Amino acid sequence: MSDAATRLANVREQIARAARAARRRAEDVTLVAVTKQRGVEEIEPLIAAGVTDFGENRVQEVAGKWPALRSAHPNLRLHMIGRLQSNKAEEAVELFDVIHSLDRASLLDALVKAGEKAGRYPHVYVQVNIGAEDQKGGVAIADLPGFLDQVRGSPLPLAGLMAMPPLEKQPGPYFALLAELARRHDVTGLSMGMSSDYPTAVMLGSTAVRVGSALFED
């Protein structure tokens, strides 16, 4: 196998092991390969190895490198995993199939208008500020019920909840809290877990893990 295929197999085995421990099916966890600042030559081996979902965090970068890849591989799905500015909503709707960082009413309005214009609506995860961190985006836990009502009243399909735990703390309790919020608000999708903590996230219910560095040699 290529180096990329070997690293991918290792990540998938970690996901499968964590899913078995939680009595879940590994097939219920989507691996989103994070390819921000990665070139086409690094992405193509992952496509060849069977990856179909890719995450990026800048609209400009996607516009530059993904159109040709998507033309050659129509089955690929692109995920916006970074903070999205409202003035980039039109471009984001054109480029992305899933947006993981919906966190405010102004962005919701911008995405709805962009979707009406484009004739397509990406699936959206509502980002929750799970650690109540001032420097991070995300809906406050107290504001989540009202914001979910707004999203459900829009034409944007609700994919689930997303969160990033505080870097300096153990992620498990935060993943468990997000899973509890999802249950409380009848949400099925959970975008949580990155290269450093995705097995823990899978054990606690993640349905989409965003893995970058574990798939690449640096």
Long-range contacts (C-beta under 8 A, 24 or more apart in sequence): 1-49, 2-45, 2-48, 2-49, 3-45, 3-217, 4-42, 4-45, 4-46, 4-48, 4-49, 4-215, 4-216, 5-45, 5-48, 5-49, 7-214, 7-215, 7-216, 7-217, 8-46, 8-49, 8-50, 8-51, 8-215, 10-214, 11-198, 11-211, 11-214, 11-215, 14-198, 14-199, 15-198, 15-199, 15-202, 15-209, 17-199, 18-198, 18-199, 18-200, 18-202, 18-203, 19-202, 19-203, 21-203, 22-202, 22-203, 22-204, 22-205, 24-202, 24-205, 28-207, 29-202, 29-206, 29-207, 29-208, 29-209, 30-207, 30-208, 30-209, 31-209, 31-211, 32-79, 32-81, 32-191, 32-208, 32-209, 32-210, 32-211, 33-211, 33-212, 33-215, 34-81, 34-194, 34-210, 34-211, 34-212, 34-215, 35-212, 36-61, 36-81, 36-82, 36-212, 37-61, 38-216, 39-65, 40-65, 40-68, 40-69, 42-216, 43-69, 44-69, 46-215, 47-73, 47-76, 52-76, 52-77, 53-77, 53-79, 53-208, 54-78, 54-79, 55-79, 55-80, 55-81, 55-100, 55-210, 55-212, 56-80, 56-81, 56-82, 57-81, 57-82, 57-83, 58-82, 59-84, 59-88, 59-91, 59-92, 59-95, 62-95, 62-96, 63-91, 63-95, 66-95, 79-208, 79-210, 80-122, 81-210, 83-137, 86-110, 89-113, 89-114, 90-114, 90-117, 90-118, 92-122, 93-117, 93-118, 93-120, 93-121, 93-122, 94-118, 96-122, 97-122, 97-123, 98-122, 98-123, 98-124, 98-125, 98-159, 99-123, 99-124, 99-125, 100-124, 100-125, 100-127, 100-162, 100-191, 100-208, 100-210, 101-125, 101-127, 101-137, 101-162, 102-126, 102-127, 102-151, 102-156, 103-127, 103-129, 103-137, 103-138, 103-139, 104-137, 104-139, 105-147, 105-150, 108-150, 108-151, 108-154, 108-156, 111-156, 112-154, 112-155, 112-156, 115-155, 115-156, 116-155, 121-155, 121-156, 121-157, 122-156, 122-157, 123-156, 123-157, 123-158, 123-159, 124-151, 124-156, 124-157, 124-158, 124-159, 125-159, 125-160, 125-161, 125-162, 125-189, 125-191, 125-208, 126-151, 126-158, 126-160, 126-161, 126-162, 127-161, 127-162, 127-163, 128-161, 128-162, 128-163, 128-178, 128-181, 129-163, 130-163, 130-164, 130-165, 130-174, 130-177, 130-178, 131-165, 131-166, 131-169, 131-174, 133-166, 136-164, 138-163, 141-181, 144-181, 144-185, 145-185, 148-185, 148-187, 158-187, 158-189, 159-189, 159-191, 160-187, 160-188, 160-189, 160-190, 160-191, 160-207, 160-208, 161-187, 161-189, 161-190, 161-191, 162-190, 162-191, 162-192, 163-191, 163-192, 164-192, 164-194, 165-197, 171-197, 171-200, 171-201, 172-200, 172-204, 175-200, 175-201, 175-204, 175-205, 175-206, 176-204, 179-204, 179-205
